[in-house]
Amino acid sequence: MGVCTMMLALRSSNRPVLQGCTPQDFEDLLSYLLGEHVWMLTGKSSEGYTVVSPSWSQLLVYEFAIRRRAFSRMESDGLTFKDALKESYKDSVTKERYFTTPLALASVNKRPLAFNDGDFQQRAQKASKHKGDKGAKGGNKGDKNGKGGSKGKGKGKGKGKGKAKHNYCYAYNNSWERCRNKNCAFDHLCMKCGGKHPVYQCQNGEAPAETQGTIE
């Protein structure tokens, strides 16, 4: 957008509203949008849980509203694009209407995850029990059939040895989402190699056998 605006200014030197834009003007807008007041803004409960954080789509809606207001100010008040853009992303009404209010309304339908909650623990136990029953059922089936039982046993000793099972956190591994919950129930590990970094920062070619996990 910055390059396009500066090219238009060069081609239309007789239009004062397009003059004066520099790459730094767009860097300032980008720093504002991805900074602590917009993208890094989070709402926390009294217990410290993250109640709501902005989504990437909501950020894009707000960015579009800023540009739309800037073009409107250029047309109605004769401001240059440089001044109109700066004035638009600093406008509190635009931010409230297209960013903070939708963010606050989204938090109404979200309940912070309480890990001491009895219902959560009950559901976790039920899920693990269901997994165990499923595994036992598979084992009995293998015992019934002689061939199946011995084949399954060999596979378990060979390939399955050394693999660690992890419940990976998808939000932690997404660069556009980034889990901000300090008490997250899932593993903050790379989904590619199992290292202590998100997948978008992974520099390993393939997952080692000893750290490769299953995504559940």
Secondary structure, DSSP 8 states (H G I E B T S, - for coil): -HHHHHHHHHHTTT-GGGTT--HHHHHHHHHHHTSTTTTT--EE-TTS-EEE---HHHHHHHHHHHHHHHHHHHHHH---HHHHHHHHHT-HHHHIIIIIHHHHHHHHT-----TT-HHHHHHHHHHHHHHHHHHHHHHHHHHHSHHHHHHHHHHHHHTSTT-----B-HHHH-TTT----TT-SSB-S-TTT--SS-GGG---SS--TTT-----
